[in-house]
Amino acid sequence: MPDWHRAGQRRGASAAGEVARRRLRALRLAKGISQAELARRTNMATSTLSRLESGKRRLAIDHLAPLAAGLEVSLGELAAPAARSGDAVRPGAEPVDLDLRRLRYFVVLAAELHFGQAAERLLITQPVLSRQIRKLELELGVGLLIRSSRHVELTRAGHQLVADARVLLASASAAGRRVRRAAADRAALTVGFFAGDPIIALVRAFTSAHPGTAIDAERVYWSDQPAALLDDLVDISFVHLPLDDDGLQVTHLYSVPRLVLLPGSHRLAGRSEISIAELAADPVISHQGASPVWDAFHNVDPRPDGRRPRPGPAARNLEEKIEMVGTGQAISFIPSSVTAAIQIPPEVAAIPVFDIPPAQVGLAWKAGQQTAAIHDLVGTALTTLRPGP
């Protein structure tokens, strides 16, 4: 193989050569590939890199794609292998103008971890999705995915991008809403809500009394508390306590009894009500992205006797919780109001737990930003949604 680190070599080609040399050695020693296959990949690497090194142009995706496939690395790792993990950014890298469409594609792919399923959700073809993700890796100069013939995994950088991309996409959406409002010269509020919160009743009551203010409803999740408010993604939101209220103002609205979700085959699935002590042996679903305090309360952890429940799988949203319960992986708890908003499948039983504290629901908004519209909305909620004596 050629000397890929000779003096005067372009930075991009040196980076690709370093990864190629390291990866071929790893494949030979650790993966046990045949000498013939190693020779084929070596020849491909030599040919591709020789063309790139002798040219006076930037590295292109079409040139790198076959090389990346042969070396079983991502295009991002070829372009910028600053660290052995493939996650580090090149020192002194230029600021990147991120393409929101590619970020949206990546978030969907990260959720599915399958190019075909992600492409189907996005209503695009799999090759188009693959090309866009490769371009995103090259833009960022890092590897976002670990690809194999059987599955896709996120690198450390990929996990970080998922978290940041969701915020960026939500911020872009919120910016679009604010711009449209400004153009319409009409007051408006974006109101966050959890599944099961009485958003329809609140919007109807508020718009009836305040027809000059438009309401945009935005579903939020436990991982959005309190970031959706602090990052100005919503103006005001239903919140399910406990909540880190630093930087927020919070008004308590009402309490809601809680139900346990059990698999239909569970020994207690036919009961009309259950004591928490009867669920001591069952693993519980954790709430991915929620604060530890929030997760503990909503899993009744610790139990009244001081014991802690067995941990089960982690869910990102209510729909995943219900699916995990239905497939028998664990149990979970929900406010009873959720059953009015989401259909519980027959494979899942939702049963009242009579001896645990109810869920507490309130409204929260950013401290120091109580506009007249927020004041009016809170007043409407207090008079409309609070249960009577």
C-alpha positions as CSV (number, residue, x, y, z in Angstrom):
1,M,0.0,0.0,0.0
2,P,1.3,3.6,-0.7
3,D,2.7,6.0,1.9
4,W,-0.5,7.9,2.7
5,H,1.2,10.4,5.0
6,R,4.0,11.8,2.7
7,A,4.8,15.5,3.1
8,G,2.6,17.9,1.3
9,Q,-0.4,15.7,1.2
10,R,-3.8,17.3,1.5
11,R,-5.5,17.2,4.9
12,G,-8.6,15.3,3.6
13,A,-6.6,12.6,1.8
14,S,-4.4,12.2,4.9
15,A,-7.4,11.7,7.1
16,A,-8.9,9.1,4.7
17,G,-5.5,7.3,4.5
18,E,-5.2,7.2,8.3
19,V,-8.6,5.6,8.7
20,A,-8.0,3.2,5.8
21,R,-4.7,2.0,7.2
22,R,-6.0,1.6,10.7
23,R,-9.2,0.0,9.6
24,L,-7.6,-2.6,7.2
25,R,-5.2,-3.6,10.0
26,A,-8.2,-4.0,12.4
27,L,-10.2,-6.0,9.9
28,R,-7.2,-8.4,9.3
29,L,-6.3,-8.9,12.9
30,A,-9.7,-8.8,14.7
31,K,-12.2,-9.9,12.1
32,G,-10.3,-12.7,10.4
33,I,-11.1,-11.8,6.8
34,S,-9.4,-13.8,4.1
35,Q,-6.2,-12.8,2.4
36,A,-8.0,-12.5,-0.9
37,E,-10.7,-10.2,0.6
38,L,-8.0,-8.2,2.3
39,A,-6.2,-7.8,-1.0
40,R,-9.3,-6.7,-2.8
41,R,-10.1,-4.1,-0.2
42,T,-6.4,-3.0,-0.1
43,N,-6.4,-2.6,-3.9
44,M,-9.6,-0.6,-3.8
45,A,-8.2,1.7,-1.0
46,T,-5.0,2.2,-2.9
47,S,-6.7,3.0,-6.2
48,T,-9.3,5.4,-4.6
49,L,-6.8,7.2,-2.5
50,S,-4.2,7.5,-5.3
51,R,-6.8,9.3,-7.4
52,L,-7.7,11.6,-4.6
53,E,-4.1,12.4,-3.6
54,S,-3.1,13.2,-7.1
55,G,-6.0,15.5,-7.8
56,K,-6.4,19.2,-7.0
57,R,-9.9,19.0,-5.8
58,R,-11.9,18.5,-2.5
59,L,-12.9,15.0,-1.5
60,A,-16.3,14.1,-2.9
61,I,-18.9,11.7,-1.7
62,D,-18.9,9.7,-5.0
63,H,-15.2,9.1,-4.5
64,L,-15.3,8.2,-0.9
65,A,-18.5,6.0,-0.8
66,P,-16.9,2.9,-2.3
67,L,-13.9,3.2,-0.1
68,A,-16.1,3.7,3.0
69,A,-18.1,0.6,2.1
70,G,-14.9,-1.5,1.6
71,L,-13.4,-0.4,4.9
72,E,-16.8,-0.7,6.8
73,V,-16.6,2.8,8.2
74,S,-18.8,5.8,7.8
75,L,-18.1,8.6,5.3
76,G,-17.9,11.0,8.3
77,E,-15.1,8.9,9.8
78,L,-13.2,8.9,6.5
79,A,-13.5,12.7,6.3
80,A,-12.5,13.5,9.9
81,P,-11.1,10.6,12.0
82,A,-9.6,13.0,14.6
83,A,-10.2,10.4,17.4
84,R,-10.3,6.6,17.4
85,S,-14.0,6.7,18.3
86,G,-14.7,8.6,15.1
87,D,-16.7,11.1,17.2
88,A,-14.3,14.0,17.6
89,V,-14.4,17.1,15.4
90,R,-11.3,18.3,13.5
91,P,-9.4,21.0,15.4
92,G,-10.2,24.4,13.9
93,A,-13.1,23.1,11.9
94,E,-15.2,25.8,10.2
95,P,-18.7,26.6,11.5
96,V,-21.3,24.4,9.8
97,D,-24.6,25.5,8.3
98,L,-26.8,22.6,9.2
99,D,-29.5,21.5,6.8
100,L,-32.7,21.2,8.8
101,R,-34.1,18.6,6.3
102,R,-31.1,16.4,6.9
103,L,-31.4,16.8,10.6
104,R,-35.1,15.8,10.4
105,Y,-34.1,12.7,8.4
106,F,-31.4,11.8,10.9
107,V,-33.8,12.1,13.9
108,V,-36.3,9.7,12.2
109,L,-33.4,7.3,11.4
110,A,-32.2,7.4,15.0
111,A,-35.7,6.5,16.1
112,E,-36.0,3.6,13.7
113,L,-32.4,2.4,13.5
114,H,-33.3,1.0,10.1
115,F,-32.8,2.8,6.8
116,G,-35.8,1.1,5.1
117,Q,-38.3,1.8,7.9
118,A,-37.0,5.4,8.3
119,A,-37.3,6.0,4.5
120,E,-40.8,4.7,4.6
121,R,-41.8,7.1,7.4
122,L,-40.2,10.0,5.6
123,L,-41.9,9.0,2.2
124,I,-38.5,8.9,0.4
125,T,-36.4,6.1,-1.0
126,Q,-33.8,4.4,1.0
127,P,-30.9,5.4,-1.3
128,V,-32.0,9.1,-1.0
129,L,-32.0,8.8,2.8
130,S,-28.6,7.1,2.8
131,R,-27.1,9.9,0.6
132,Q,-28.5,12.6,2.8
133,I,-27.1,11.0,6.0
134,R,-23.7,10.7,4.4
135,K,-23.8,14.3,3.4
136,L,-24.7,15.3,7.0
137,E,-21.8,13.3,8.3
138,L,-19.4,15.1,5.9
139,E,-20.9,18.4,6.8
140,L,-20.2,17.8,10.5
141,G,-16.9,16.0,10.0
142,V,-17.9,13.1,12.3
143,G,-19.3,9.6,12.1
144,L,-22.9,9.5,13.3
145,L,-23.6,5.9,12.7
146,I,-22.1,2.5,13.0
147,R,-23.4,0.5,10.0
148,S,-23.3,-3.3,9.6
149,S,-25.2,-5.7,7.4
150,R,-27.6,-6.5,10.2
151,H,-28.2,-3.3,12.1
152,V,-27.5,0.4,12.6
153,E,-26.2,2.0,15.8
154,L,-25.6,5.6,16.8
155,T,-22.1,6.7,17.7
156,R,-21.5,8.9,20.7
157,A,-21.7,11.9,18.4
158,G,-24.9,10.5,16.9
159,H,-26.5,10.4,20.3
160,Q,-25.5,14.0,20.9
161,L,-26.8,15.1,17.6
162,V,-30.2,13.5,18.2
163,A,-30.6,15.4,21.4
164,D,-29.5,18.7,19.9
165,A,-31.4,18.2,16.6
166,R,-34.7,17.8,18.4
167,V,-34.2,21.2,20.0
168,L,-33.1,22.8,16.8
169,L,-36.0,21.4,14.8
170,A,-38.5,22.5,17.5
171,S,-36.9,25.9,17.6
172,A,-37.1,26.3,13.9
173,S,-40.8,25.3,14.0
174,A,-41.5,27.8,16.8
175,A,-39.6,30.5,14.9
176,G,-41.8,29.9,11.9
177,R,-45.0,30.1,14.0
178,R,-43.8,33.4,15.5
179,V,-43.0,34.9,12.1
180,R,-46.4,33.9,10.7
181,R,-48.1,35.5,13.8
182,A,-46.1,38.7,13.3
183,A,-47.2,38.8,9.7
184,A,-50.8,38.3,10.6
185,D,-50.6,41.0,13.3
186,R,-52.6,38.8,15.7
187,A,-51.8,37.8,19.3
188,A,-51.1,34.1,19.7
189,L,-49.9,31.6,22.2
190,T,-48.3,28.2,21.8
191,V,-49.6,25.9,24.5
192,G,-47.9,22.6,25.4
193,F,-49.8,19.6,26.6
194,F,-49.4,16.0,27.5
195,A,-51.6,13.2,26.1
196,G,-54.7,13.3,28.3
197,D,-54.5,16.9,29.3
198,P,-57.7,18.9,28.7
199,I,-56.2,21.0,25.9
200,I,-59.4,21.0,23.8
201,A,-61.6,22.2,26.7
202,L,-59.0,24.9,27.6
203,V,-58.7,26.2,24.0
204,R,-62.5,26.3,23.5
205,A,-63.1,28.2,26.7
206,F,-60.2,30.6,26.0
207,T,-61.0,31.4,22.4
208,S,-64.6,31.9,23.3
209,A,-63.7,34.6,25.8
210,H,-60.7,35.9,23.8
211,P,-61.4,35.5,20.1
212,G,-58.5,37.9,19.2
213,T,-55.8,35.5,20.4
214,A,-54.9,32.4,18.4
215,I,-53.8,29.2,20.1
216,D,-51.3,26.7,18.7
217,A,-51.3,23.4,20.6
218,E,-48.0,21.5,20.8
219,R,-47.8,18.1,22.3
220,V,-44.9,17.7,24.8
221,Y,-43.3,14.7,26.5
222,W,-41.7,14.1,29.9
223,S,-38.3,14.7,28.3
224,D,-39.4,18.2,27.4
225,Q,-40.0,19.4,31.0
226,P,-38.8,22.1,31.5
227,A,-36.7,22.6,28.4
228,A,-39.7,23.4,26.1
229,L,-40.5,26.4,28.2
230,L,-36.9,27.6,28.9
231,D,-36.0,27.3,25.2
232,D,-39.1,29.2,24.2
233,L,-40.5,26.3,22.2
234,V,-43.9,26.9,23.8
235,D,-45.2,30.0,25.6
236,I,-47.0,28.1,28.4
237,S,-47.5,24.4,29.0
238,F,-49.4,21.9,31.1
239,V,-46.8,20.3,33.4
240,H,-47.0,17.1,35.3
241,L,-45.2,17.5,38.7
242,P,-42.7,17.2,40.2
243,L,-40.9,19.8,38.1
244,D,-37.6,21.7,38.4
245,D,-39.3,25.2,38.5
246,D,-36.1,27.2,38.4
247,G,-36.8,30.0,35.9
248,L,-40.4,29.2,35.8
249,Q,-43.7,30.2,37.3
250,V,-46.1,27.3,38.1
251,T,-49.8,27.3,39.0
252,H,-51.3,24.0,40.3
253,L,-54.5,23.1,38.6
254,Y,-55.8,19.7,39.8
255,S,-55.0,16.1,40.9
256,V,-55.6,13.0,38.8
257,P,-55.9,9.4,40.1
258,R,-53.4,7.0,38.7
259,L,-53.8,3.7,37.0
260,V,-51.4,0.8,36.5
261,L,-50.9,-0.6,33.0
262,L,-50.6,-4.4,33.1
263,P,-50.2,-7.0,30.4
264,G,-53.5,-8.7,29.6
265,S,-52.0,-11.9,30.8
266,H,-50.9,-10.5,34.2
267,R,-52.3,-12.4,37.2
268,L,-54.1,-9.2,38.4
269,A,-55.4,-8.0,35.0
270,G,-59.0,-8.9,35.8
271,R,-59.2,-6.9,39.1
272,S,-61.3,-3.7,39.5
273,E,-58.6,-2.1,41.7
274,I,-55.1,-2.9,43.0
275,S,-52.9,-2.1,46.0
276,I,-49.4,-1.0,45.2
277,A,-48.0,-3.7,47.5
278,E,-49.4,-6.3,45.0
279,L,-47.0,-5.0,42.3
280,A,-43.8,-5.4,44.3
281,A,-42.3,-8.1,42.0
282,D,-43.1,-6.4,38.7
283,P,-40.4,-4.4,36.8
284,V,-41.4,-0.8,35.8
285,I,-40.7,1.1,32.7
286,S,-38.4,4.1,33.1
287,H,-39.1,7.4,31.3
288,Q,-36.2,8.1,29.0
289,G,-35.1,11.8,29.2
290,A,-37.1,12.6,32.3
291,S,-35.5,14.0,35.4
292,P,-34.7,11.3,38.1
293,V,-37.1,12.9,40.5
294,W,-39.9,12.9,37.9
295,D,-39.2,9.3,36.9
296,A,-39.2,8.2,40.5
297,F,-42.5,9.7,41.4
298,H,-44.3,8.4,38.3
299,N,-42.9,4.9,39.0
300,V,-43.9,5.0,42.7
301,D,-40.2,4.7,43.7
302,P,-39.7,4.0,46.5
303,R,-42.8,2.1,47.5
304,P,-44.6,2.8,50.8
305,D,-42.6,0.1,52.5
306,G,-39.3,1.7,51.4
307,R,-38.5,-0.9,48.8
308,R,-37.6,0.0,45.2
309,P,-39.2,-1.5,42.1
310,R,-37.2,-3.6,39.7
311,P,-36.1,-1.5,36.7
312,G,-37.4,-2.4,33.3
313,P,-36.9,-1.0,29.8
314,A,-36.9,2.7,29.0
315,A,-39.7,4.4,26.9
316,R,-39.5,7.7,25.1
317,N,-43.2,8.3,25.0
318,L,-46.6,7.1,26.1
319,E,-47.1,5.0,22.9
320,E,-43.9,3.1,23.6
321,K,-44.9,2.5,27.2
322,I,-48.2,0.9,26.1
323,E,-46.4,-1.3,23.6
324,M,-43.9,-2.5,26.2
325,V,-46.6,-3.3,28.6
326,G,-48.7,-5.1,26.0
327,T,-45.7,-7.3,25.1
328,G,-45.2,-8.2,28.7
329,Q,-41.9,-6.4,29.3
330,A,-42.9,-4.5,32.4
331,I,-45.7,-2.5,34.0
332,S,-46.2,1.3,34.2
333,F,-48.4,4.0,35.7
334,I,-50.4,6.7,34.0
335,P,-52.9,9.4,35.0
336,S,-56.5,8.2,34.6
337,S,-57.1,11.1,32.2
338,V,-54.8,9.4,29.6
339,T,-57.5,6.8,28.9
340,A,-59.8,9.5,27.5
341,A,-57.2,10.6,25.0
342,I,-55.5,7.3,23.8
343,Q,-57.2,4.0,23.2
344,I,-55.8,1.3,25.4
345,P,-55.4,-1.9,23.3
346,P,-57.1,-5.1,24.5
347,E,-53.6,-6.6,25.3
348,V,-53.2,-4.0,28.1
349,A,-55.3,-3.7,31.3
350,A,-55.6,-0.2,33.0
351,I,-56.6,-0.6,36.6
352,P,-56.9,2.0,39.4
353,V,-54.2,1.8,42.2
354,F,-56.1,3.0,45.3
355,D,-53.2,3.6,47.7
356,I,-50.7,5.8,45.8
357,P,-50.7,9.6,45.5
358,P,-52.5,11.1,42.5
359,A,-50.7,12.8,39.7
360,Q,-50.5,16.6,40.0
361,V,-51.1,18.8,36.9
362,G,-50.4,22.5,36.6
363,L,-49.5,25.2,34.1
364,A,-46.1,26.7,33.8
365,W,-44.5,29.6,31.9
366,K,-41.2,31.3,31.8
367,A,-40.6,33.6,34.8
368,G,-40.9,37.3,34.0
369,Q,-42.7,36.6,30.7
370,Q,-46.3,36.6,31.8
371,T,-48.0,38.5,29.0
372,A,-51.6,39.6,29.0
373,A,-52.5,36.5,26.9
374,I,-50.7,34.1,29.4
375,H,-52.5,35.8,32.3
376,D,-55.8,35.4,30.6
377,L,-55.1,31.7,29.7
378,V,-54.1,30.9,33.3
379,G,-57.3,32.6,34.5
380,T,-59.4,30.6,32.1
381,A,-57.7,27.3,33.2
382,L,-58.3,28.0,36.9
383,T,-62.0,28.6,36.4
384,T,-62.6,26.0,33.8
385,L,-60.4,23.0,34.6
386,R,-60.2,23.0,38.3
387,P,-62.6,20.4,39.7
388,G,-65.4,21.8,41.9
389,P,-65.7,21.2,45.6
